[in-house]
């Protein structure tokens, strides 16, 4: 009976480890290499930027080609993913970071920006915005990007295809943005105000808890 339990536990642990490793492989991106290397449903080719140094508010264009590697068609919304290096405090970067990076050579200094936070740092206007990539076809794309904050960005095309089991981003290009690194409107309403409100509520809760305990002890 005890041996059966041990075998069952060992099997469960093995399955969990396999699932964790698979999940990690699916989410990891190397510098210049998309997930699962260059195999899968599609590939980003000829990714290049019109400029590598710009000022805050100055646009640059990220061009490339989305190539289908299969016979089935799929849809998606063209977007970007990027790492960002700035002069903010380590504490702020710690709160913003998800402890990952896209470009391994900037891991120690950069934070990876979540897709829904792109507007904190950049205005992104892709053409096409949404697409249908048919089997064995190609689509040329152009993404106009306007940085809102100074710093060093490593920007990748993110086709954001509707294929949950596969993700692939472009090789990426490093963009130096000169100018102010003051907080943007997106950071103010998406990061600083929510975190400040949360901190204040936490302090109020702690104070209330201390007062409640103190009063109970006096009774």
C-alpha positions as CSV (number, residue, x, y, z in Angstrom):
1,X,0.0,0.0,0.0
2,X,2.8,2.4,1.0
3,X,4.7,1.6,-2.3
4,X,1.6,2.4,-4.3
5,X,1.3,5.8,-2.6
6,X,4.9,6.5,-3.3
7,X,4.5,5.6,-7.0
8,X,1.4,7.8,-7.3
9,X,3.2,10.7,-5.7
10,X,6.2,10.3,-8.0
11,X,3.9,10.2,-11.0
12,X,2.1,13.4,-9.9
13,X,5.5,15.2,-9.3
14,X,6.8,14.1,-12.7
15,X,3.6,15.4,-14.5
16,X,3.8,18.7,-12.6
17,X,7.4,19.2,-13.5
18,X,6.7,18.5,-17.2
19,X,3.9,21.0,-17.2
20,X,6.0,23.7,-15.5
21,X,8.9,23.1,-18.0
22,X,6.6,23.3,-21.0
23,X,5.0,26.5,-19.7
24,X,8.4,28.1,-19.2
25,X,9.6,27.2,-22.7
26,X,6.4,28.7,-24.2
27,X,6.9,32.0,-22.4
28,X,10.6,32.5,-22.7
29,X,12.0,34.8,-25.4
30,X,15.7,35.0,-26.2
31,X,17.5,38.0,-27.7
32,X,16.8,37.7,-31.4
33,X,15.0,34.3,-31.1
34,X,11.3,33.8,-30.7
35,X,9.7,31.0,-28.7
36,X,10.2,27.5,-30.1
37,X,13.0,29.0,-32.2
38,X,11.8,29.5,-35.8
39,X,9.3,26.7,-36.0
40,X,5.5,26.8,-35.6
41,X,2.6,28.6,-37.3
42,X,4.3,31.8,-38.5
43,X,7.5,33.8,-38.5
44,X,8.5,37.5,-38.4
45,X,11.0,38.3,-41.1
46,X,12.9,41.4,-42.2
47,X,12.1,43.3,-39.0
48,X,13.8,46.7,-39.1
49,X,13.4,50.2,-37.8
50,X,13.5,53.4,-39.7
51,X,15.6,55.0,-36.9
52,X,17.6,53.8,-33.9
53,X,17.9,57.1,-32.1
54,X,14.9,59.5,-31.7
55,X,13.7,62.2,-29.3
56,X,10.6,62.0,-27.1
57,X,7.6,62.7,-29.4
58,X,9.5,61.8,-32.5
59,X,8.0,58.8,-34.4
60,X,9.9,55.9,-36.0
61,X,8.6,53.0,-38.1
62,X,9.0,49.3,-37.4
63,X,8.6,47.4,-40.7
64,X,8.6,43.7,-41.4
65,X,6.8,40.7,-42.9
66,X,4.6,38.1,-41.3
67,X,5.1,34.7,-43.0
68,X,2.7,31.8,-42.6
69,X,4.4,28.4,-42.1
70,X,1.2,26.3,-42.3
71,X,-1.7,25.7,-44.6
72,X,-4.4,26.9,-42.1
73,X,-5.3,30.6,-41.7
74,X,-5.5,32.6,-38.5
75,X,-6.1,36.1,-37.3
76,X,-4.4,38.4,-34.9
77,X,-3.8,42.0,-33.8
78,X,-0.4,43.6,-34.6
79,X,1.3,45.0,-31.5
80,X,4.8,45.4,-30.0
81,X,6.6,44.1,-26.9
82,X,9.6,45.8,-25.4
83,X,12.1,46.0,-22.5
84,X,12.7,49.4,-21.1
85,X,15.7,50.8,-19.2
86,X,15.5,54.1,-17.4
87,X,16.8,56.0,-14.4
88,X,13.8,55.2,-12.1
89,X,14.5,54.0,-8.6
90,X,15.1,50.3,-8.0
91,X,11.9,50.1,-6.0
92,X,9.7,51.5,-8.8
93,X,11.3,49.2,-11.3
94,X,10.8,46.3,-8.9
95,X,7.0,47.0,-8.6
96,X,6.7,47.4,-12.4
97,X,8.8,44.3,-13.4
98,X,7.5,40.8,-13.8
99,X,11.0,39.5,-13.2
100,X,11.5,38.6,-16.9
101,X,13.0,40.2,-20.0
102,X,13.0,39.9,-23.7
103,X,16.7,40.7,-24.4
104,X,19.0,38.7,-22.3
105,X,21.8,41.2,-22.5
106,X,19.7,43.8,-20.7
107,X,18.0,41.5,-18.2
108,X,19.7,43.0,-15.1
109,X,18.8,46.6,-16.0
110,X,15.5,46.4,-17.9
111,X,11.9,45.8,-17.1
112,X,9.7,44.0,-19.5
113,X,6.6,46.0,-20.3
114,X,3.3,44.2,-20.4
115,X,1.3,44.6,-23.7
116,X,-1.5,46.4,-21.9
117,X,1.0,48.9,-20.5
118,X,2.5,49.9,-23.9
119,X,0.6,53.2,-23.8
120,X,2.5,54.2,-20.7
121,X,5.6,54.6,-22.7
122,X,4.7,54.6,-26.4
123,X,1.9,55.5,-28.8
124,X,1.6,52.6,-31.2
125,X,-0.2,52.8,-34.5
126,X,0.1,49.5,-36.5
127,X,-0.9,49.0,-40.2
128,X,-2.7,46.7,-40.5
129,X,-4.1,46.8,-36.9
130,X,-5.9,43.4,-37.2
131,X,-5.1,40.8,-39.9
132,X,-6.0,37.5,-41.4
133,X,-3.0,35.5,-42.5
134,X,-4.1,32.7,-44.8
135,X,-2.2,29.5,-45.3
136,X,1.2,29.8,-46.9
137,X,0.8,33.6,-47.4
138,X,2.7,36.7,-46.3
139,X,1.7,40.1,-44.9
140,X,3.8,43.2,-44.9
141,X,3.2,45.4,-41.8
142,X,4.3,48.9,-40.7
143,X,4.0,50.0,-37.1
144,X,4.4,53.7,-36.3
145,X,5.8,54.2,-32.8
146,X,6.0,57.5,-30.9
147,X,7.9,57.3,-27.6
148,X,6.4,59.3,-24.7
149,X,9.4,58.9,-22.4
150,X,13.2,58.9,-22.7
151,X,15.3,55.8,-22.1
152,X,16.6,52.7,-23.9
153,X,14.0,50.4,-25.5
154,X,14.4,47.0,-27.1
155,X,11.4,46.7,-29.3
156,X,9.9,43.5,-30.8
157,X,7.1,43.0,-33.2
158,X,4.3,41.0,-31.5
159,X,1.8,39.6,-34.0
160,X,-0.4,38.5,-31.1
161,X,-2.0,35.7,-33.1
162,X,-5.1,33.8,-31.9
163,X,-3.1,30.7,-31.3
164,X,-2.9,30.1,-27.6
165,X,-0.4,27.2,-27.9
166,X,2.2,29.2,-29.8
167,X,3.7,32.6,-29.4
168,X,6.4,34.2,-31.5
169,X,7.9,37.8,-31.6
170,X,10.3,39.5,-34.0
171,X,14.1,39.6,-33.4
172,X,13.9,43.1,-32.0
173,X,15.8,46.3,-32.4
174,X,17.3,48.7,-29.8
175,X,16.0,52.3,-29.8
176,X,17.6,55.1,-27.9
177,X,15.0,57.8,-26.9
178,X,16.5,61.1,-25.9
179,X,14.5,63.5,-23.7
180,X,12.5,63.7,-20.5
181,X,12.0,60.6,-18.3
182,X,9.3,62.2,-16.3
183,X,6.2,60.1,-15.6
184,X,3.7,59.9,-18.4
185,X,-0.1,60.3,-18.1
186,X,-0.4,56.5,-18.6
187,X,2.0,55.8,-15.7
188,X,0.2,58.3,-13.5
189,X,-3.3,56.8,-13.9
190,X,-2.2,53.2,-14.5
191,X,0.6,52.8,-11.9
192,X,1.2,55.6,-9.4
193,X,-2.4,56.5,-8.4
194,X,-3.5,52.8,-8.0
195,X,-0.3,51.9,-6.0
196,X,-0.6,55.0,-3.9
197,X,-4.3,54.3,-3.2
198,X,-3.5,50.7,-2.3
199,X,-0.6,51.7,0.0
200,X,-2.9,54.3,1.8
201,X,-5.6,51.7,2.2
202,X,-3.1,49.2,3.6
203,X,-1.8,51.7,6.2
204,X,-5.4,52.5,7.2
205,X,-6.1,48.8,7.6
206,X,-3.0,48.2,9.7
207,X,-3.8,51.2,12.0
208,X,-7.4,50.1,12.3
209,X,-6.2,46.6,13.2
210,X,-3.8,47.9,15.9
211,X,-6.5,50.1,17.4
212,X,-9.0,47.2,17.4
213,X,-6.6,44.9,19.2
214,X,-5.6,47.6,21.7
215,X,-9.2,48.3,22.6
216,X,-10.0,44.6,23.0
217,X,-7.0,44.2,25.3
218,X,-8.1,47.1,27.5
219,X,-11.5,45.5,27.9
